[in-house]
Amino acid sequence: MLQFTVGENEANQRLDKFLKKYLKGAPLSYIYKLIRKDVKINGKRMPIETILSAGDQVAIYITQEEADSYRERKMAYNRSKRQFGIAFEDENLIIVEKPMGLLTHGDQTEKKNTLVNQVTGYLAEKGEYDPRTEKTFVPAAVNRLDRNTTGLVVFGKNSRTLQTLNKMIRDRDHLKKYYMTIVGGELKKELILKDKMEKDERSNTVRVVSRESEAGKDMETIVRPLASKGNFTLVEVELVTGRTHQIRAHLARAGHPVIGDSKYGDPSVNRAIDRKYGLTTQFLHAYRLRFTNCAPPLEYMEGREVTAPLPPALAEIRKDLFGEVK
């Protein structure tokens, strides 16, 4: 028999959802059978839809070996390696500055050295997260940046905060995300781009299609020019939806590709930028976040803005092209 007490980070979720996370490799039929026959909450069998509370005593009548066969093996975090900066941190959330070249989450090419694992290791080292005592909860990012996009990524440190942040992202207009980039061409006025996108999984690219298309997912991007010189414009981009490669694909479709972007950019412009500045990837930086309509426990973040300066290499390119920009 396995027996444990429900902690704050496991509370306020349905019994079946908790067990799906706790025994991540188990089929649903196994989970439902457990609930019917082999799980007790505070000494009683309870229905699937039971909401767990902090302090509840859970007993699962299986062996440790059986549980281990279904449980996900937790990553051994590298506590010495930290490539990210910290823009804001308190007891509920941490907002970090992701460098160029670091994946937010793991993929086929890299599973260990990711931003998520680095931040989780940092929190473990501080004593704010203990993978040995948490049954299902792991601190997690609520937004994602491409490998070579730099800037702000938000993490929830506890379950309640993570649920609130994810809802704020889903509902839009609660966590406003702004990026800084340099695009080809002269842009004189604000653009509000509304289209749809289709993703090609094989090539990891997206195609922008008309909003009237039956296929695809809606995407909306607001582009505001900040400074222009010659054939380049420094812009602020507000991401209304959050699709894969949205900014890069949308700006390219609008005739203003991001400089350095090998997937959607202008090859001749990119070659010139590479020769002059050594930039071989997109100039795209998530530089500002604004919190609005914040729900508990983040009411105190209402109206707060968090910013991250451009990385030095990108700042030098901006200064060379546009001088000092306010």
PLY file of the C-alpha trace (Angstrom):
ply
format ascii 1.0
element vertex 326
property float x
property float y
property float z
element edge 325
property int vertex1
property int vertex2
end_header
0.00 0.00 0.00
1.10 3.56 -0.78
-0.01 6.26 1.62
0.58 10.02 1.58
-0.92 13.37 2.48
-2.23 15.73 -0.21
-0.12 18.92 -0.29
-1.07 22.44 -1.35
0.17 21.83 -4.90
-1.98 18.70 -5.30
-5.15 20.21 -3.80
-8.20 21.47 -5.72
-8.05 18.87 -8.48
-10.22 15.88 -9.27
-9.14 12.49 -7.99
-8.93 10.98 -11.48
-6.85 13.89 -12.80
-4.47 13.63 -9.87
-3.96 9.90 -10.45
-3.42 10.43 -14.18
-0.54 12.74 -13.29
0.78 10.62 -10.43
0.77 7.41 -12.50
1.51 9.06 -15.81
2.25 5.87 -17.74
-0.89 4.04 -16.66
-3.79 3.54 -19.10
-7.11 5.19 -18.23
-8.76 1.82 -17.70
-6.19 1.08 -14.98
-6.80 4.47 -13.30
-10.57 4.00 -13.24
-10.23 0.46 -11.90
-7.95 1.74 -9.12
-10.52 4.35 -8.09
-13.31 1.77 -7.98
-11.40 -0.83 -5.97
-7.99 0.24 -4.66
-8.04 3.92 -3.65
-9.33 5.42 -0.41
-9.47 9.08 0.62
-9.47 9.57 4.40
-10.32 5.88 4.77
-13.24 5.83 2.31
-13.69 4.93 -1.35
-14.64 8.07 -3.24
-16.04 8.79 -6.74
-13.91 9.89 -9.69
-15.04 13.52 -9.48
-13.95 13.96 -5.84
-11.99 17.21 -5.38
-8.89 16.70 -3.26
-8.14 19.04 -0.36
-4.83 19.81 1.30
-4.38 17.41 4.22
-6.43 14.58 2.72
-4.96 11.14 3.39
-4.66 9.07 0.20
-4.15 5.30 0.29
-3.49 3.35 -2.93
-3.57 -0.42 -2.49
-0.78 -1.37 -4.92
2.88 -2.18 -4.40
5.68 0.35 -4.73
7.05 -1.67 -7.65
3.73 -1.48 -9.50
3.54 2.28 -8.91
7.14 2.77 -10.08
6.38 0.97 -13.34
3.88 3.71 -14.22
5.55 6.74 -12.67
7.59 9.17 -14.75
11.26 9.23 -13.83
12.13 12.72 -12.63
15.04 14.55 -14.20
18.24 14.87 -12.21
18.60 18.64 -12.41
21.95 20.25 -13.13
22.13 22.73 -10.29
25.44 24.32 -11.28
24.46 25.46 -14.76
22.44 28.64 -15.10
22.31 30.59 -18.34
19.19 32.67 -17.69
18.82 36.04 -16.02
16.08 36.95 -13.54
13.83 39.91 -14.38
11.35 39.41 -11.51
10.86 36.89 -8.72
8.67 36.46 -5.66
7.07 33.59 -3.76
4.57 32.82 -6.54
6.33 33.34 -9.85
9.66 33.88 -11.51
10.13 35.73 -14.80
13.43 34.89 -16.45
15.45 36.19 -19.40
16.14 33.38 -21.84
19.39 33.62 -23.84
19.79 32.82 -27.52
20.36 29.16 -28.34
18.60 27.67 -25.31
15.41 25.62 -25.78
12.50 26.47 -23.51
11.37 22.82 -23.42
13.16 19.69 -24.54
12.85 18.21 -28.02
14.41 15.35 -29.99
17.76 17.15 -30.14
18.05 18.18 -26.48
16.18 16.91 -23.43
18.39 17.85 -20.48
19.85 21.33 -20.91
16.66 23.37 -21.32
15.38 26.55 -19.74
12.68 24.60 -17.87
15.24 22.25 -16.32
17.60 25.09 -15.45
14.84 27.07 -13.69
13.57 23.96 -11.89
17.10 23.19 -10.74
17.52 26.78 -9.52
14.29 26.54 -7.49
15.35 23.15 -6.10
18.68 24.61 -5.05
16.87 27.44 -3.24
14.66 24.94 -1.45
11.49 26.21 -3.13
10.87 22.97 -5.02
11.59 19.44 -3.83
10.96 16.73 -6.44
11.18 14.08 -3.73
8.13 15.37 -1.86
5.94 16.71 -4.68
3.64 13.99 -5.99
2.59 15.59 -9.31
3.54 19.29 -9.35
6.56 20.67 -11.22
7.19 24.43 -11.73
6.38 25.22 -15.35
6.61 27.92 -18.01
3.37 29.44 -19.29
4.83 30.95 -22.46
7.38 29.58 -24.88
10.11 31.17 -26.99
11.86 29.63 -29.99
15.43 28.44 -29.42
16.99 31.61 -30.88
14.40 34.10 -29.65
15.55 35.85 -26.49
13.67 37.43 -23.62
11.02 36.97 -20.97
9.53 33.61 -19.97
7.09 33.32 -17.03
7.10 30.38 -14.59
4.58 29.50 -11.89
6.22 28.31 -8.67
3.09 26.69 -7.21
-0.03 25.02 -8.51
-2.45 27.85 -7.76
-0.26 30.45 -9.48
0.31 28.17 -12.46
-3.44 27.65 -12.91
-4.03 31.41 -12.76
-1.26 32.20 -15.23
-2.46 29.57 -17.70
-5.98 30.99 -17.52
-4.62 34.51 -18.08
-2.82 33.27 -21.20
-5.92 31.47 -22.51
-8.24 34.42 -21.90
-5.86 36.88 -23.63
-5.66 40.57 -22.68
-4.54 39.51 -19.18
-0.84 38.99 -19.84
0.19 41.28 -22.69
3.38 40.24 -24.49
5.57 42.68 -26.43
8.58 41.90 -28.61
11.26 44.07 -30.19
12.60 43.27 -33.64
14.13 44.82 -36.74
12.40 44.20 -40.05
13.22 44.85 -43.67
11.54 47.77 -45.41
10.26 51.11 -44.17
7.17 50.85 -41.99
5.46 54.18 -41.29
2.26 53.24 -39.49
0.86 50.59 -37.20
-0.18 47.27 -38.73
-2.92 45.06 -37.31
-2.43 41.66 -38.93
-5.28 39.14 -38.73
-4.96 35.85 -40.58
-4.86 32.11 -39.99
-1.93 29.72 -39.89
-1.34 26.11 -40.84
1.64 24.20 -39.43
3.79 21.73 -41.35
5.12 19.37 -38.70
7.69 17.78 -41.02
9.48 21.05 -41.85
8.59 22.80 -38.56
7.30 25.82 -40.47
3.94 27.57 -40.67
2.00 28.92 -43.61
-0.09 32.06 -43.27
-3.51 31.76 -44.96
-6.49 34.08 -45.32
-8.78 34.63 -42.34
-11.63 33.41 -44.55
-9.97 30.00 -44.94
-11.84 27.12 -43.33
-8.60 25.49 -42.20
-5.99 26.86 -39.82
-5.90 28.66 -36.47
-6.61 32.35 -35.96
-3.61 34.59 -35.42
-3.41 38.29 -34.63
-0.29 40.45 -34.46
0.00 44.20 -33.87
3.13 45.89 -35.25
4.16 49.42 -34.19
7.13 51.20 -35.82
9.61 52.80 -33.39
12.36 54.06 -35.75
13.28 53.76 -39.43
16.51 54.18 -41.34
17.16 53.21 -44.94
15.65 49.83 -45.63
15.14 48.84 -41.96
12.53 49.56 -39.29
12.76 48.94 -35.56
9.34 47.74 -34.39
7.46 46.72 -31.28
5.23 43.69 -31.83
2.27 42.91 -29.59
1.39 39.24 -29.68
-2.39 38.91 -29.34
-2.49 35.17 -30.09
0.47 32.89 -29.45
1.02 30.59 -32.40
4.21 28.81 -33.49
6.56 31.21 -35.34
3.68 33.70 -35.43
5.67 36.95 -35.47
8.23 35.73 -37.98
5.70 34.24 -40.40
3.20 37.08 -40.07
5.77 39.84 -40.68
7.20 37.98 -43.66
3.71 37.65 -45.15
3.21 41.41 -44.62
6.39 42.15 -46.60
8.53 43.07 -43.59
10.58 39.97 -42.69
12.60 39.83 -39.48
16.30 40.32 -40.16
18.44 37.21 -39.71
15.45 34.87 -39.97
16.59 31.85 -41.97
13.11 30.28 -42.26
10.94 33.22 -43.28
13.36 36.06 -43.97
14.97 37.62 -47.06
18.16 35.65 -47.91
19.95 38.64 -49.50
19.23 40.87 -46.48
20.28 38.09 -44.12
23.60 37.64 -45.92
24.32 41.36 -45.63
23.40 41.36 -41.91
25.60 38.31 -41.33
28.58 39.91 -43.07
28.26 43.16 -41.15
27.19 41.96 -37.70
27.71 38.18 -37.59
24.01 37.65 -36.88
22.92 34.27 -38.24
19.50 33.94 -36.61
16.39 36.04 -36.10
16.56 39.38 -34.30
13.60 38.83 -31.99
13.44 39.69 -28.30
10.51 39.34 -25.87
11.25 42.54 -24.00
8.09 43.56 -22.10
5.17 41.95 -20.22
2.17 43.75 -18.76
-0.18 42.18 -16.21
-3.88 43.16 -16.27
-7.10 41.79 -14.76
-5.12 39.59 -12.41
-6.92 36.86 -10.45
-5.85 35.42 -7.06
-3.15 34.90 -5.94
-1.68 37.48 -8.35
-3.86 40.53 -7.60
-0.75 42.43 -6.51
0.65 42.16 -10.05
-2.18 44.31 -11.47
-0.78 46.92 -13.87
2.83 45.82 -13.30
5.23 45.79 -16.22
8.34 43.62 -16.38
11.03 44.38 -18.95
14.27 42.84 -20.19
16.96 44.79 -22.06
18.20 43.58 -25.42
21.17 41.20 -25.22
24.42 43.13 -25.89
24.92 41.78 -29.43
21.40 42.77 -30.48
21.68 46.12 -28.71
24.82 46.91 -30.73
23.01 46.19 -34.00
20.10 48.41 -33.00
22.43 51.23 -31.99
24.43 51.00 -35.20
21.30 51.10 -37.38
19.17 53.61 -35.49
21.39 55.39 -32.97
20.06 55.93 -29.47
16.38 54.96 -29.27
14.21 55.98 -26.35
0 1
1 2
2 3
3 4
4 5
5 6
6 7
7 8
8 9
9 10
10 11
11 12
12 13
13 14
14 15
15 16
16 17
17 18
18 19
19 20
20 21
21 22
22 23
23 24
24 25
25 26
26 27
27 28
28 29
29 30
30 31
31 32
32 33
33 34
34 35
35 36
36 37
37 38
38 39
39 40
40 41
41 42
42 43
43 44
44 45
45 46
46 47
47 48
48 49
49 50
50 51
51 52
52 53
53 54
54 55
55 56
56 57
57 58
58 59
59 60
60 61
61 62
62 63
63 64
64 65
65 66
66 67
67 68
68 69
69 70
70 71
71 72
72 73
73 74
74 75
75 76
76 77
77 78
78 79
79 80
80 81
81 82
82 83
83 84
84 85
85 86
86 87
87 88
88 89
89 90
90 91
91 92
92 93
93 94
94 95
95 96
96 97
97 98
98 99
99 100
100 101
101 102
102 103
103 104
104 105
105 106
106 107
107 108
108 109
109 110
110 111
111 112
112 113
113 114
114 115
115 116
116 117
117 118
118 119
119 120
120 121
121 122
122 123
123 124
124 125
125 126
126 127
127 128
128 129
129 130
130 131
131 132
132 133
133 134
134 135
135 136
136 137
137 138
138 139
139 140
140 141
141 142
142 143
143 144
144 145
145 146
146 147
147 148
148 149
149 150
150 151
151 152
152 153
153 154
154 155
155 156
156 157
157 158
158 159
159 160
160 161
161 162
162 163
163 164
164 165
165 166
166 167
167 168
168 169
169 170
170 171
171 172
172 173
173 174
174 175
175 176
176 177
177 178
178 179
179 180
180 181
181 182
182 183
183 184
184 185
185 186
186 187
187 188
188 189
189 190
190 191
191 192
192 193
193 194
194 195
195 196
196 197
197 198
198 199
199 200
200 201
201 202
202 203
203 204
204 205
205 206
206 207
207 208
208 209
209 210
210 211
211 212
212 213
213 214
214 215
215 216
216 217
217 218
218 219
219 220
220 221
221 222
222 223
223 224
224 225
225 226
226 227
227 228
228 229
229 230
230 231
231 232
232 233
233 234
234 235
235 236
236 237
237 238
238 239
239 240
240 241
241 242
242 243
243 244
244 245
245 246
246 247
247 248
248 249
249 250
250 251
251 252
252 253
253 254
254 255
255 256
256 257
257 258
258 259
259 260
260 261
261 262
262 263
263 264
264 265
265 266
266 267
267 268
268 269
269 270
270 271
271 272
272 273
273 274
274 275
275 276
276 277
277 278
278 279
279 280
280 281
281 282
282 283
283 284
284 285
285 286
286 287
287 288
288 289
289 290
290 291
291 292
292 293
293 294
294 295
295 296
296 297
297 298
298 299
299 300
300 301
301 302
302 303
303 304
304 305
305 306
306 307
307 308
308 309
309 310
310 311
311 312
312 313
313 314
314 315
315 316
316 317
317 318
318 319
319 320
320 321
321 322
322 323
323 324
324 325
